[in-house]
């Protein structure tokens, strides 16, 4: 190979900008261009409605897998205009559908809708129809591969869902997706999870792709307590019937937390964690904080009750975690993730806030429930393996 043929300089670099970059490298935004990637597109649109629920603007979401391969997502939030205005942050739906890296602001200056999700769904769809209902006005816009085609305003159609809301219907672009037939069960599982993570949210999902139409409705008034109970359904009997849990806001981390946990008579620990309703499979500061808080409370109670002597080492995470089912979820104004997969939360201030809250709540609960506390400590001290080498993350 000659020096000329192997030369590499700035002239060989192609700069992709705007929407072109999404269509050229869709995997960077949705992971793949198979069924999994299209499923991620569906969740991006759903997440926009979930953010409105978290901000207090909506309470109900309907998801329908259409017979022609499209997907329809409906929420009951007050429909926002397509053009920029003064409502809830001033950013119109039209910009959210066509521009990257913009966000609407909600109460307490919290972000309530990030355009990355909507614009990616729009650009990777052969057709997208966005419909806003607001009192007696209906506004509709249609897009093809992210490019706006039409704009119309008309009186409300009586066939539409009653009240205000937004409907986004979209179809996969066959030039991008070779397979776009998401599993109903997988879609439903994630939607159910979202109801656990967002107390008060009601989600219905329907599948119209076969003659035997299926539909499910999810609602979890107990939030993460309901999630822990669900995770415990097919495992060993639990040591105490009540799922321990709480919600709390903490200005130090500019956000809120919800934690729920319960101990079973046997079995390995199972812990799930989330940040802004997204799973964090590689854990992070909120999970480390959960372990820290449990250790503080249980060790303090065990020593106060003289279940541990002065010569006994502290209980570590290994012993405490035996038979533990726990879920920790934080919602932050500015989450910071580690790694390109965004699977690990890195906010340092979260560790102090969640640790203190878990320790305080569990310490009070143990004192108020001495019988259950005795069962938990007996289980940890007598039946769980020792891990005197120290705590585990």
N, C-alpha and C positions, 0 to 999 in steps of 0.2 A: 504494500500500500504506500503510495507516494505521500509526501508531506502535504501536498495540495489537497488530495482526496480525504485526508484525515483531519483537515483543519476544522476547528469548531470555534465560532465566534458569535457575536451578538446578532449577526444577520441570519443565523439559523434558528433563532428563538422566535416562536410564534406566540404572541400575546393574545389570550382570549379574554374578552371583556363582556360584562353584562350577561344578558340571557343566552348569548351564544355559548358561553362557557358551560352553562348547565346542560345544554343539549349535547355538547361535544364530550363532556366528561360527567355523565349523570351519576356514575358510581361514587363520585366524591360527595354527592349530596344524599343519595338514598341507598348506598351500599352495593347495589347490583341492578341489573336490568332484567331479572327473572321475576317469578311470582313474589319472592321476598321483597324485591325492590318496589314493585307496585303496591304491595301491602304497606310498605313504609310511606308511600305517597298518600295512601288513604289515612294513615295515622297522622300525617302532617296536617291534613285538613281538619281532622277531628281535634287535634291538639289546639288549633286556633279557637275552636268553640269551648274547649275545656279551660283555656286561659280566661275566656270571658266569664265562665262559671266561677273560677277562682277569684275573679275581681268583683263578683257580685252582680254581674249584668245578666246572667242566664241561669237556668236550673234544669233544662231538659235538652237532650240531643237525640236525634233519630238518624240512624245509619241504615241505608238500604243498598244491597247488592242487586243491581238491576239485571233484567233478563238479557239485555243487549251488551252486557259487559261493563256498563258504566257503574258509577257509585254516586249516591245522593246523600249529602250530610245536611241536616236541618237543625238549627238551634232556635231558641225562643228569646234570644237577646234583642234589645231594641236595635232595629236595623240601622246600620251606619251608612251614611251617604257614600257614593263612589268618589265624589270630589272632596278635597280637604275642607274641613270646617272647624267649628268650635266644640263639637261634641267629643267627650271622652278622649282627649288627646289631640284632636284636630286632624288626624291622618285618615284620609279616605280609603275605602276598600279598594278603589281602583289602583292606588299606589301600592297597597299591600300585595295585589295580584301581579304587579308588573315591575317592581323594583326590589333589589336586594338590600338587606341590612338596614331596614327601617323598622320602627316599632311605634305602637300606640301606647299612650300612657293612661293609666286608670287612677282609681282612688289612692291616696297616699303616694302618688307618683310611681306606682308600680307598673311595670311593663305588662300589658294584657294581650298583645298580639304581635308576633314577630313575622315580618314579611318573608323570611327565608322559607318557611313552610309553604305558604300560599303561593308564592311565586314559583317555587320548584314544581308544585303540583300543576300549576297553570302551564308552565313551559313544557312539561313532559306529557301533557294531555293533548290528544288530537283535537278535542273540543272541550271547552269548559263554559258552563252557563252559571252566572252568579245572579241571584235574585234577592233583592232586599224588600222587605215589607215593613212599612212604618205608618201606622194609623191607616189613612185611606189612600195611601200612595204605594204603588209597586214600581220598582225600578229594576230593569233587567239589562245585563250586558253579556255579550258572548265573545269568546276568545278562541283562537286557533293557534296551538303551539305557543301560547303566550301573547299573541298579537290580538288586540281588540278588533272586533268586527262590527258590532252594532251597539247602539245605546237607545233605550226606550223608557218612557215613564207612562204608566197607565193606572187606572183605578184597580183596586184589589180584586183579583179573581176569586170568586167564592169557593172554587175548588181547592185553593191553597189552604194550608193550616191557618187557623184563626190567630189573630193577634200579630204582634210584631215578630220579626225574626229574619234570619238569613238562610237561604238555601243555595248550596254549591253542588252542582252536578257535573261530573267530569268522566271522560273516557280515555283509556290508555292509548298512547300513540304507538301504532304497530311498528313504526320505524325505530322506536326505542325499546319496546317490550316485546320479546318473542313469546313469552308466557306471562299472562296477566289474569290468572284465575285464582284469586286468593281463597284459602280455606275458610269456610264459615266458622268452624270451631276456633281457629287461631284468631280471627278477627273478634269473635265473641269473648274469648278469654281476655284479650287486652282491654276490651271495653268494660268488662266486669271489673277488672283491676282498677280502671280509672274511677269507677264509682266508689270503691274502697278508699281511694286516695283523695277523693273530693266529696266530703260529706254533704249530703243534700242533692247531689247530682243524680238525675234519672236518665238512663240511656236505654233506648230500645234499638234492636238490630233485626233486620229482616233480610231473607234471602229469596229473591224472585227468579233465580236462575233455573229452577226445575219445576216440574208440575206439582211436586209436594213442597209447597212454600213453607219455610220455617221462620219463626220469629221468637225472640227472647226479650225480656225486660229485666234490667238490673237496677237495683237501688239498695244502698247500704247505709241506713241511718246511723249505724254504730261506727262508721268509718273504719279505722285500722283495727279496732276491737273485733269487728265482723271479719276482717281479713285473717286475723290470727285464728279465730274460731274455725274459719274455713280451712286453713292450712292444717289444723289439728283434727279434722273430721275423720281421717282414715289412719291415724297413728295411735300410739299407746295412750291409755287413760291419763288424764291430767291430774296434777297434784292438788289443784285448787280450781273450783268452777269459774271464778271470776277472772276475766282477762284484765290485767292491770294496764291502764292506759291514761293518756292525758294529751291535751293540746296547749300550746303556749306560744305567745309572741315574745320576741326578744330583740330590742332595738340594737343591741351590740352586734348582731349578725344581720340586721336589716331584713328580718323575715320571721317566719313562723315554723314551728316544729310540731309533729304529732308522732307519738311513740306508743306502741302496744306490745305486751309480751305475756307469756304464761309458761310455766314449767310442766312437763310431762313426766310420767313415772320412769321412762327409759327412752333411749334413742339419742341420736346425734342432734346437735343443735341445728336449727334451720332459721336463718336470718335473711330477710329481704330488705333492701334499702332503695330509696328514691330521692331524687332532687328535682323539684318542679315537675312532679308527676312522671319523670322519666327514670327508668331503672338504672341503678349504678351497680352493675354486677361485680365490679372490682372494688366495691366498698368505698372507703374514704374517711374523711374526718368525722362524719356523722356516725359511722359504725364504730370507729375507735372510741368516740365519746360514749356511745351506748355501753360498751364493755366497761369503760372507766366508771361510769355512773353506777352500774350494777355492782361492781366490786366495792366501791366506796360504801354504798348502803348496806350490802350484805355483810361485809367485814365489820362495820360499825355495830350492826345489830348483833352479830355473833359474839363480839367481844363484850357488849353490854349485857348480854344474857349468859355470859361465861361459857359459851359453847366452844370458844377458842381460848386457850391459855396464853399467858404472856410469851411462852416459848414457841407457840405454834406460828407458822408462817401465815401470811395473809392468803385468803382464797384467791386463786388466779382464775383467769378467764376460762381455762380448760375445764376446771371443776364446775364453775358456775354455769357454763354453757351446756352441760349434759342435760338433755331433755328440754332445752329452752327453744321456744318458738317466739320470734320477735320480728317486728317490722318498724323501721324508722324512716320517716319522711320529712324532708325540709323543703320549704318554699322560700326562695331568696330573690331579692331584687337583682343581685349580680352574682350568680353562681360561677365558680371557677372550676373547670374540670382539668384533670391531668390526662395527657395522652390524646391522640387524634380520635379515638373511639368515644371519648367523653364518658367513659364508664367508671371513673373514679372522681369523687368530689374532693377538691383541694382547699376549700375555704378554711383557713386556720381558726378564725373566730368561732366557727361552728362547733369545734371540739369543746371549747370552754362552755358555751351556752348549753349544748345538749347534755354534756356531762353533769353540769350543776343541776339541771332540771330533772334528769333521771334520778340522780342521787337523792334529791330533795323529795320527789314524789314517792319513790320506793321506800325511803326511810319512814315516812308518815304512814304508808300503807302497811308496812310490817308491824308497826306499833298498834295500829287499829285492827289488825287481823292476826292476833297471836296464834290461833290454832293453825291457820294456813301458813304463817311464818315458820312455825315449828316443823311442819311437813316439808317445806322447801329446804330448810337448813338441814333437817335429818337426811333428806335425799342427797344434798350436796356433800355433807360430811361423811356419810356412811356408804353411799352407793356409787358415787361418782369417782372416777379414777383421780389419783392425786397428780398435781402438776406443780410441785414445789419449786420447780426451776424458774417459775415466774409467770407473768401474765402473757396471754396471747392476744394478738390484735384481732 
